[in-house]
Amino acid sequence: MRDFDIIHKVKEGETLASISAYYNIPINMIIRENRLSGDIYPGQRLVIGFTKGEIYTVKPSDTIEDIALKFGMDAQTILQDNNIEMIYPFLNIVINKKV
């Protein structure tokens, strides 16, 4: 755990989607930070890590190439940074622009 991480205790009825929306971070970031491979359960403690990158919500008409072009990045880098193989509408992804 890093100094800027917080611990979230899962409450009854919460889902990864609701936790993701609450903290405004991508679901896949929660999954990766906590090495999740299945469902979450009440009482479970999750590390919520924050990023210095920008959060971008995929629009229905977006392609990964469109997003990469918009941010001046390589499409493969965006996929790798987010630990995903494809995008879909309304997915939140992190854009880690290298300065």
C-alpha positions as CSV (number, residue, x, y, z in Angstrom):
1,M,0.0,0.0,0.0
2,R,1.2,3.5,-0.9
3,D,0.7,6.6,1.3
4,F,-1.9,8.0,-1.1
5,D,-4.0,4.8,-1.3
6,I,-7.1,4.3,0.8
7,I,-8.8,1.1,2.1
8,H,-12.4,0.6,1.2
9,K,-14.5,-1.9,3.3
10,V,-17.1,-3.5,1.0
11,K,-20.6,-3.0,2.2
12,E,-23.7,-5.2,1.6
13,G,-25.0,-4.6,-1.9
14,E,-21.9,-2.9,-3.3
15,T,-20.5,-4.0,-6.6
16,L,-17.2,-3.2,-8.3
17,A,-19.2,-0.9,-10.6
18,S,-20.7,1.1,-7.6
19,I,-17.3,1.3,-5.9
20,S,-15.7,2.4,-9.2
21,A,-18.3,5.1,-9.7
22,Y,-18.0,6.3,-6.1
23,Y,-14.2,6.8,-6.4
24,N,-14.4,7.8,-10.1
25,I,-11.7,5.2,-11.0
26,P,-11.9,2.4,-13.6
27,I,-13.1,-1.0,-12.4
28,N,-10.1,-2.7,-14.0
29,M,-7.8,-0.5,-11.7
30,I,-9.6,-1.9,-8.6
31,I,-9.3,-5.4,-10.0
32,R,-5.6,-5.0,-10.8
33,E,-4.7,-3.3,-7.5
34,N,-6.4,-6.0,-5.5
35,R,-5.5,-9.0,-7.7
36,L,-9.2,-10.0,-7.9
37,S,-10.2,-13.0,-9.8
38,G,-13.8,-13.4,-8.6
39,D,-16.7,-11.7,-6.8
40,I,-16.2,-9.2,-3.9
41,Y,-18.0,-9.8,-0.6
42,P,-19.2,-7.7,2.3
43,G,-16.4,-7.0,4.8
44,Q,-13.7,-7.4,2.2
45,R,-11.1,-4.7,2.2
46,L,-10.0,-3.2,-1.1
47,V,-7.1,-1.0,-1.8
48,I,-8.2,2.0,-3.8
49,G,-5.2,3.5,-5.6
50,F,-5.3,6.8,-7.4
51,T,-3.6,7.7,-10.6
52,K,-2.0,10.8,-11.8
53,G,-3.4,10.1,-15.2
54,E,-6.6,11.4,-16.7
55,I,-9.8,9.3,-16.5
56,Y,-11.6,9.1,-19.8
57,T,-15.0,7.5,-20.4
58,V,-15.3,5.7,-23.7
59,K,-18.1,7.0,-25.9
60,P,-20.2,4.7,-28.0
61,S,-18.6,5.9,-31.2
62,D,-14.9,5.7,-29.9
63,T,-12.3,3.3,-31.2
64,I,-9.1,2.7,-29.3
65,E,-7.3,4.4,-32.3
66,D,-9.5,7.5,-31.9
67,I,-8.7,7.8,-28.2
68,A,-5.0,7.3,-28.9
69,L,-5.0,10.0,-31.5
70,K,-6.9,12.4,-29.3
71,F,-4.3,12.0,-26.5
72,G,-1.2,11.7,-28.8
73,M,-0.5,8.2,-27.6
74,D,-0.1,4.7,-28.9
75,A,-3.3,2.5,-28.8
76,Q,-1.4,-0.5,-27.5
77,T,0.1,1.5,-24.6
78,I,-3.4,2.6,-23.5
79,L,-4.6,-1.0,-23.5
80,Q,-1.6,-2.2,-21.6
81,D,-1.8,0.7,-19.0
82,N,-5.4,-0.3,-18.3
83,N,-4.7,-4.1,-18.4
84,I,-7.4,-4.6,-21.0
85,E,-7.6,-6.1,-24.5
86,M,-10.5,-4.1,-25.8
87,I,-12.7,-1.1,-25.0
88,Y,-16.5,-0.7,-24.9
89,P,-18.8,2.2,-24.4
90,F,-18.9,3.8,-20.9
91,L,-15.7,2.0,-19.8
92,N,-13.5,4.4,-17.7
93,I,-9.9,4.1,-18.7
94,V,-6.8,5.9,-17.4
95,I,-4.8,7.9,-19.8
96,N,-1.2,8.1,-18.5
97,K,0.4,10.7,-20.8
98,K,4.2,10.6,-20.5
99,V,5.6,14.1,-20.2
